[in-house]
């Protein structure tokens, strides 16, 4: 009879991302030899619980976010997997969201809506916020038609920090941004704060300022006014991967690759970014028509029927504003539909191809792989819970 493993999870339950990680751990545990799991009440960044110094269990999955927990983990000499981006203990496996991919989703989300003025509002106390900022700025600066502003946030460890003072600084920053602007906030809580400032300053969202968060905390997003669009990290898969790695370690195996980055699942679009920031009314009409009808079998000739433009003029103005042709936008919208169906349904690939109006499954697979780097089946395997 196999020995029952005892595993401690030092992960807070106060936010949607952490709860998603825990659900992923539980999901893995249900499909393999079960563990005896201990989940103490834990706040984010809290000091380590007193019992952990003498804990006799077999392994831990931890968010190592302060030096005290890091010191304890080093002394325990037990298998550990870190699910924090703080990186306070080297040479142990850690599983985190791919922040470059998150930034790329944010840029594409705003660009597809016609924004050329972008901005980032982060939190300097977290590595993942700094990584998202760096990638977001680099991607916008690499495109000649985009401009990016960054809010210089104050660390909460700064003796001069107060939320009232920081809120006034954010308000002054937002008022001074060129409009319309797409603001990418490092996570949903920061995005909610930006929306609160916009409401108090009577700045129209999303017409003047579109706001995008990260984590897709559905309760928080729907409490915001207007409801908040948010990037969806794959917290569930993060938890499953952390549990798999811990299982390997507890069974005497080794993990060669210490860094494991998990791709985000997509964007939940709500009212805070549901706008087309395109001053050219003909191109705005064309984009809206493509979004609404891309999977109904339309082509560029159908788009031309909606606007008083020649094909050459449409393609030239479309390319200048969005960085792609109308045909490429039609294909992009169809690929996005395929992604959603792969993640959210069990439909066979043949039916998905038909729904997204690809000629046949093989052609869909070629286009999808060219766009995402993965064949549809592999994408479903890695993104569907």
Secondary structure in CASP SS format (residue, H / E / C, confidence):
PFRMAT SS
TARGET T0000
AUTHOR 0000-0000-0000
METHOD secondary structure of the structure
MODEL  1
X C 1.00
X C 1.00
X C 1.00
X C 1.00
X E 1.00
X E 1.00
X E 1.00
X E 1.00
X E 1.00
X E 1.00
X C 1.00
X C 1.00
X C 1.00
X C 1.00
X C 1.00
X H 1.00
X H 1.00
X H 1.00
X H 1.00
X H 1.00
X H 1.00
X H 1.00
X H 1.00
X H 1.00
X H 1.00
X H 1.00
X H 1.00
X H 1.00
X H 1.00
X H 1.00
X H 1.00
X C 1.00
X C 1.00
X C 1.00
X E 1.00
X E 1.00
X E 1.00
X E 1.00
X C 1.00
X C 1.00
X C 1.00
X C 1.00
X C 1.00
X C 1.00
X C 1.00
X C 1.00
X C 1.00
X C 1.00
X C 1.00
X H 1.00
X H 1.00
X H 1.00
X H 1.00
X H 1.00
X C 1.00
X C 1.00
X C 1.00
X C 1.00
X E 1.00
X E 1.00
X E 1.00
X E 1.00
X C 1.00
X C 1.00
X C 1.00
X C 1.00
X H 1.00
X H 1.00
X H 1.00
X H 1.00
X H 1.00
X H 1.00
X H 1.00
X H 1.00
X H 1.00
X H 1.00
X C 1.00
X C 1.00
X E 1.00
X E 1.00
X E 1.00
X E 1.00
X C 1.00
X C 1.00
X C 1.00
X C 1.00
X C 1.00
X C 1.00
X C 1.00
X C 1.00
X C 1.00
X C 1.00
X C 1.00
X E 1.00
X E 1.00
X E 1.00
X E 1.00
X C 1.00
X H 1.00
X H 1.00
X H 1.00
X H 1.00
X H 1.00
X H 1.00
X H 1.00
X H 1.00
X H 1.00
X H 1.00
X H 1.00
X H 1.00
X H 1.00
X C 1.00
X C 1.00
X C 1.00
X C 1.00
X C 1.00
X E 1.00
X E 1.00
X E 1.00
X E 1.00
X E 1.00
X C 1.00
X C 1.00
X C 1.00
X C 1.00
X C 1.00
X H 1.00
X H 1.00
X H 1.00
X H 1.00
X H 1.00
X H 1.00
X H 1.00
X H 1.00
X H 1.00
X H 1.00
X H 1.00
X H 1.00
X H 1.00
X H 1.00
X H 1.00
X C 1.00
X C 1.00
X C 1.00
X C 1.00
X C 1.00
X E 1.00
X E 1.00
X E 1.00
X E 1.00
X E 1.00
X C 1.00
X C 1.00
X C 1.00
X C 1.00
X C 1.00
X C 1.00
X C 1.00
X C 1.00
X C 1.00
X C 1.00
X C 1.00
X H 1.00
X H 1.00
X H 1.00
X H 1.00
X H 1.00
X H 1.00
X H 1.00
X H 1.00
X H 1.00
X H 1.00
X H 1.00
X H 1.00
X H 1.00
X H 1.00
X C 1.00
X C 1.00
X C 1.00
X C 1.00
X E 1.00
X E 1.00
X E 1.00
X E 1.00
X E 1.00
X C 1.00
X C 1.00
X H 1.00
X H 1.00
X H 1.00
X H 1.00
X H 1.00
X H 1.00
X H 1.00
X H 1.00
X H 1.00
X H 1.00
X H 1.00
X H 1.00
X H 1.00
X C 1.00
X C 1.00
X C 1.00
X C 1.00
X C 1.00
X C 1.00
X C 1.00
X C 1.00
X E 1.00
X E 1.00
X E 1.00
X E 1.00
X E 1.00
X E 1.00
X C 1.00
X C 1.00
X C 1.00
X H 1.00
X H 1.00
X H 1.00
X H 1.00
X H 1.00
X H 1.00
X C 1.00
X C 1.00
X C 1.00
X C 1.00
X C 1.00
X E 1.00
X E 1.00
X E 1.00
X E 1.00
X C 1.00
X C 1.00
X H 1.00
X H 1.00
X H 1.00
X H 1.00
X H 1.00
X H 1.00
X H 1.00
X H 1.00
X H 1.00
X H 1.00
X H 1.00
X H 1.00
X H 1.00
X H 1.00
X H 1.00
X H 1.00
X C 1.00
X C 1.00
X C 1.00
X C 1.00
X C 1.00
X C 1.00
X C 1.00
X C 1.00
X E 1.00
X E 1.00
X E 1.00
X E 1.00
X C 1.00
X C 1.00
X C 1.00
X E 1.00
X E 1.00
X E 1.00
X C 1.00
X C 1.00
X H 1.00
X H 1.00
X H 1.00
X C 1.00
X C 1.00
X C 1.00
X C 1.00
X C 1.00
X C 1.00
X C 1.00
X H 1.00
X H 1.00
X H 1.00
X H 1.00
X H 1.00
X H 1.00
X H 1.00
X H 1.00
X H 1.00
X H 1.00
X H 1.00
X H 1.00
X H 1.00
X H 1.00
X H 1.00
X H 1.00
X C 1.00
X C 1.00
X C 1.00
X H 1.00
X H 1.00
X H 1.00
X H 1.00
X H 1.00
X C 1.00
X C 1.00
X C 1.00
X C 1.00
X C 1.00
X C 1.00
X H 1.00
X H 1.00
X H 1.00
X H 1.00
X H 1.00
X H 1.00
X H 1.00
X H 1.00
X H 1.00
X H 1.00
X H 1.00
X H 1.00
X C 1.00
X C 1.00
X C 1.00
X H 1.00
X H 1.00
X H 1.00
X H 1.00
X H 1.00
X H 1.00
X H 1.00
X H 1.00
X H 1.00
X H 1.00
X H 1.00
X H 1.00
X H 1.00
X H 1.00
X H 1.00
X H 1.00
X H 1.00
X H 1.00
X H 1.00
X C 1.00
X C 1.00
X C 1.00
X C 1.00
X H 1.00
X H 1.00
X H 1.00
X H 1.00
X H 1.00
X H 1.00
X H 1.00
X C 1.00
X C 1.00
X C 1.00
X C 1.00
X C 1.00
X H 1.00
X H 1.00
X H 1.00
X H 1.00
X H 1.00
X H 1.00
X H 1.00
X H 1.00
X H 1.00
X H 1.00
X H 1.00
X H 1.00
X C 1.00
X C 1.00
X C 1.00
X H 1.00
X H 1.00
X H 1.00
X H 1.00
X H 1.00
X H 1.00
X H 1.00
X H 1.00
X C 1.00
X C 1.00
END
